[in-house]
Amino acid sequence: MTGFIGGGNMAEALIKGMRARGGGDILVAEPLEQRRKYLEETYKVRTTASNREAAMESEVLIIAVKPQVIDNALADIKDAFAGGKDRKEQKLAASIAAGIRLAYLEEKLGTENVVRAMPNTPALAGQGITVLAMRECVSEAGLFGRLKEIFMTVGKVMVMPEKYMDAVTALSGSGPAFFALFVEGLVEGAVKQGLPRQQALELAIQTAAGTIKMLEDGMDTTRLRVMVTSPGGTTQAGLNVLESRGFKDILYDTIEAAARRAEELARGF
């Protein structure tokens, strides 16, 4: 059984991905009755208003609640991890709440069988990337392997040490907003040059998608820039503006600020 504590957008994305690949038994703990009915009818899952019930019945438990309410959720489910070593080894808990550290989860649940997960918003479109961090005592086989498969239903998965999670949060967690702002700027610039907004948006999106596909296929970023840039041409004129305005420095500062804020938010946990 796979359980979810919280039935919000990210939980729904994972449930949808699981259902598309078979999925198995799923139990979702969600406080809102209307939301429970929606999940039941749309994805044919079981739901409950009880966090404890979902935790007790599940082998893999995904805690998909906001950091502000995670204390109450962890208190509700702690009993599911009590009862000795054998019982603890039958369950694995993964938190997707931003800034919640492994040590905090271990303390509140009384087990080292915990995982910290950082999925990102493109998971809602099945194109996300999730970074997982766990203690060395957690085997990458067994329940952790099942957990990886769940997140792979909505995109790619990487396993990294927890010390990188603040930078991961800044890059892939916050990154979609940064990319969206960049595309927005390109579109607005094109509109000012006379392009209709819808066509400008389509051109920007397809240009981004095509560029990303080339990078995915192994094209080096520098080589790609050189391929597009002719000396004295239009691309060079645009790049000159970006360089004169310190575009790379802005990006460095953007990631640094987001990572620093991620670290600040995690201090309380």
C-alpha positions as CSV (number, residue, x, y, z in Angstrom):
1,M,0.0,0.0,0.0
2,T,1.2,3.5,-0.8
3,G,-0.2,6.2,1.4
4,F,-0.3,10.0,1.1
5,I,-0.7,12.5,3.9
6,G,-2.3,15.4,2.1
7,G,-4.1,15.2,-1.2
8,G,-3.0,18.5,-2.8
9,N,-1.6,19.2,-6.3
10,M,1.7,17.4,-5.9
11,A,0.0,14.4,-4.3
12,E,-2.5,14.4,-7.2
13,A,0.3,14.5,-9.8
14,L,2.0,11.5,-8.2
15,I,-1.3,9.6,-8.0
16,K,-2.1,10.4,-11.6
17,G,1.4,9.1,-12.6
18,M,1.0,6.0,-10.6
19,R,-2.4,5.2,-12.1
20,A,-1.0,5.7,-15.6
21,R,1.4,2.8,-14.8
22,G,-0.8,0.5,-12.9
23,G,-0.3,2.1,-9.5
24,G,-1.3,-0.6,-7.0
25,D,-3.3,0.2,-3.8
26,I,-3.4,3.9,-2.8
27,L,-4.8,5.5,0.4
28,V,-5.0,9.2,0.7
29,A,-5.4,11.1,4.0
30,E,-7.1,14.4,3.2
31,P,-9.1,16.7,5.6
32,L,-11.4,18.2,3.0
33,E,-14.4,16.0,2.2
34,Q,-14.9,17.6,-1.2
35,R,-11.3,16.9,-2.1
36,R,-11.5,13.3,-0.9
37,K,-14.6,12.8,-3.2
38,Y,-12.8,14.3,-6.1
39,L,-9.7,12.0,-5.7
40,E,-11.9,8.9,-5.2
41,E,-14.0,9.6,-8.3
42,T,-11.1,10.7,-10.5
43,Y,-8.4,8.2,-9.6
44,K,-10.3,5.3,-7.9
45,V,-8.3,5.6,-4.7
46,R,-9.3,5.1,-1.2
47,T,-9.4,8.1,1.0
48,T,-9.7,8.9,4.7
49,A,-9.8,11.9,7.0
50,S,-7.3,10.2,9.4
51,N,-3.5,10.7,8.9
52,R,-2.9,7.8,11.4
53,E,-5.1,5.4,9.4
54,A,-3.2,6.1,6.2
55,A,0.2,5.7,7.9
56,M,-0.8,2.5,9.7
57,E,-1.9,0.8,6.5
58,S,0.9,2.0,4.2
59,E,4.4,0.6,3.5
60,V,5.5,3.7,1.6
61,L,4.1,6.9,3.0
62,I,4.5,10.2,1.2
63,I,4.0,13.3,3.4
64,A,2.7,15.9,1.1
65,V,1.7,18.8,3.4
66,K,3.0,22.3,3.8
67,P,5.9,22.9,6.2
68,Q,3.6,25.0,8.4
69,V,1.4,22.1,9.3
70,I,3.9,19.2,9.2
71,D,4.3,19.1,13.0
72,N,0.7,18.1,13.4
73,A,0.9,15.5,10.6
74,L,4.0,13.9,12.1
75,A,2.4,13.8,15.5
76,D,-0.6,12.0,14.0
77,I,1.5,9.3,12.3
78,K,4.3,8.7,14.8
79,D,2.5,5.6,16.2
80,A,2.8,3.9,12.8
81,F,6.5,3.8,13.2
82,A,6.5,2.6,16.8
83,G,6.8,-1.0,18.0
84,G,10.4,-2.0,17.5
85,K,12.9,-2.4,14.8
86,D,11.1,-5.0,12.8
87,R,8.0,-2.9,12.4
88,K,10.0,0.2,11.5
89,E,11.8,-1.6,8.7
90,Q,8.4,-2.4,7.1
91,K,7.7,1.3,6.5
92,L,9.3,4.2,4.7
93,A,8.3,7.8,5.0
94,A,9.1,10.5,2.5
95,S,8.5,14.2,3.0
96,I,8.1,16.6,0.1
97,A,7.7,19.6,2.4
98,A,10.4,22.2,1.5
99,G,13.1,22.8,4.2
100,I,12.2,19.8,6.4
101,R,15.5,18.1,7.2
102,L,16.1,14.4,7.7
103,A,17.1,14.8,11.3
104,Y,13.8,16.5,12.1
105,L,11.8,13.7,10.5
106,E,13.8,11.1,12.4
107,E,13.3,12.9,15.7
108,K,9.5,13.3,15.2
109,L,8.9,9.8,13.9
110,G,11.4,7.9,15.9
111,T,12.9,6.1,12.9
112,E,15.8,6.6,10.4
113,N,13.5,5.1,7.7
114,V,12.9,8.6,6.2
115,V,13.6,10.3,2.9
116,R,13.6,13.9,2.0
117,A,12.2,14.6,-1.5
118,M,12.3,17.7,-3.6
119,P,10.0,17.4,-6.7
120,N,9.3,20.4,-8.8
121,T,6.2,21.9,-10.4
122,P,6.7,20.4,-13.9
123,A,5.8,17.1,-12.3
124,L,2.2,18.3,-12.8
125,A,2.8,17.8,-16.5
126,G,4.8,14.6,-16.1
127,Q,8.0,16.4,-16.8
128,G,9.4,17.0,-13.4
129,I,12.6,16.1,-11.7
130,T,12.8,14.9,-8.1
131,V,15.9,14.8,-5.9
132,L,15.8,12.2,-3.0
133,A,18.1,12.3,0.0
134,M,18.2,9.6,2.7
135,R,20.5,8.2,5.4
136,E,23.1,5.5,4.6
137,C,21.1,3.0,6.5
138,V,18.2,3.2,4.0
139,S,18.8,0.6,1.2
140,E,18.3,1.8,-2.4
141,A,16.5,-1.5,-2.9
142,G,13.2,-2.5,-1.4
143,L,10.9,0.2,-0.3
144,F,13.3,3.0,-1.4
145,G,13.2,1.4,-4.9
146,R,9.4,1.6,-4.8
147,L,9.6,5.2,-3.8
148,K,11.9,6.0,-6.7
149,E,9.5,4.3,-9.1
150,I,6.6,6.5,-7.8
151,F,8.5,9.7,-8.5
152,M,9.7,8.4,-11.8
153,T,6.0,8.4,-12.9
154,V,6.1,12.2,-13.0
155,G,9.6,12.7,-14.4
156,K,13.3,12.0,-13.7
157,V,14.8,11.1,-10.3
158,M,18.2,11.9,-8.8
159,V,19.6,10.6,-5.5
160,M,22.0,13.1,-3.7
161,P,23.3,13.8,-0.3
162,E,21.2,16.1,1.8
163,K,23.9,18.8,2.0
164,Y,22.9,19.7,-1.6
165,M,19.2,20.2,-1.0
166,D,19.3,24.0,-0.5
167,A,21.0,24.4,-3.9
168,V,18.6,21.9,-5.4
169,T,15.6,23.8,-4.0
170,A,17.0,27.0,-5.5
171,L,17.7,25.5,-9.0
172,S,15.0,23.0,-9.7
173,G,12.4,23.8,-7.1
174,S,12.3,27.6,-7.7
175,G,13.7,27.3,-11.3
176,P,10.3,27.0,-13.1
177,A,9.4,30.5,-11.8
178,F,12.7,31.9,-13.1
179,F,12.2,30.3,-16.5
180,A,8.6,31.5,-16.7
181,L,9.8,35.1,-16.0
182,F,12.5,34.7,-18.7
183,V,9.9,33.6,-21.3
184,E,7.6,36.3,-20.2
185,G,10.3,38.9,-20.9
186,L,11.0,37.4,-24.3
187,V,7.4,37.6,-25.2
188,E,6.9,41.1,-23.9
189,G,10.0,42.2,-25.9
190,A,8.6,40.6,-29.1
191,V,5.2,42.2,-28.6
192,K,6.9,45.6,-28.3
193,Q,8.4,44.8,-31.7
194,G,4.9,44.3,-33.2
195,L,4.3,40.5,-32.9
196,P,0.9,39.4,-31.8
197,R,1.1,38.1,-28.2
198,Q,-0.2,34.5,-28.9
199,Q,2.3,34.0,-31.8
200,A,5.1,35.5,-29.7
201,L,4.3,33.1,-26.9
202,E,4.2,30.1,-29.2
203,L,7.5,31.1,-30.8
204,A,9.1,31.5,-27.3
205,I,7.8,28.2,-26.0
206,Q,8.9,26.2,-29.1
207,T,12.3,27.9,-29.1
208,A,12.8,27.0,-25.5
209,A,11.6,23.4,-26.0
210,G,13.9,22.9,-29.1
211,T,16.9,24.4,-27.3
212,I,16.3,22.2,-24.3
213,K,16.0,19.1,-26.6
214,M,19.4,19.9,-28.1
215,L,21.0,20.2,-24.7
216,E,19.4,17.0,-23.6
217,D,20.9,15.3,-26.7
218,G,24.3,16.3,-25.5
219,M,24.9,19.7,-27.1
220,D,27.3,21.8,-25.0
221,T,25.9,25.2,-24.0
222,T,28.9,27.1,-25.3
223,R,28.9,25.3,-28.6
224,L,25.2,26.0,-29.0
225,R,25.7,29.7,-28.4
226,V,28.5,29.7,-31.0
227,M,26.4,27.9,-33.5
228,V,23.6,30.6,-33.3
229,T,25.9,33.6,-33.0
230,S,27.4,35.2,-36.2
231,P,29.9,37.9,-35.6
232,G,28.2,41.3,-35.9
233,G,24.8,39.6,-36.3
234,T,21.5,39.8,-34.5
235,T,22.3,37.3,-31.9
236,Q,25.5,39.0,-31.0
237,A,23.7,42.3,-30.7
238,G,21.3,40.7,-28.2
239,L,24.1,39.0,-26.3
240,N,26.0,42.2,-26.0
241,V,23.0,43.7,-24.1
242,L,22.8,40.7,-21.7
243,E,26.5,40.9,-21.0
244,S,26.5,44.6,-20.5
245,R,23.6,44.3,-18.0
246,G,25.5,41.5,-16.1
247,F,23.0,38.7,-17.0
248,K,25.1,35.9,-15.6
249,D,25.7,37.8,-12.4
250,I,22.0,38.3,-12.0
251,L,21.5,34.5,-12.4
252,Y,24.3,33.8,-9.9
253,D,22.7,36.1,-7.4
254,T,19.2,34.7,-8.1
255,I,20.3,31.1,-7.2
256,E,22.3,32.3,-4.2
257,A,19.3,34.2,-2.8
258,A,17.0,31.3,-3.2
259,A,19.4,28.8,-1.7
260,R,20.1,31.1,1.2
261,R,16.4,31.5,1.8
262,A,16.0,27.7,1.7
263,E,18.7,27.4,4.3
264,E,17.0,30.0,6.5
265,L,13.6,28.3,6.3
266,A,15.2,24.9,7.3
267,R,16.8,26.3,10.5
268,G,13.6,25.8,12.4
269,F,13.4,22.1,11.5
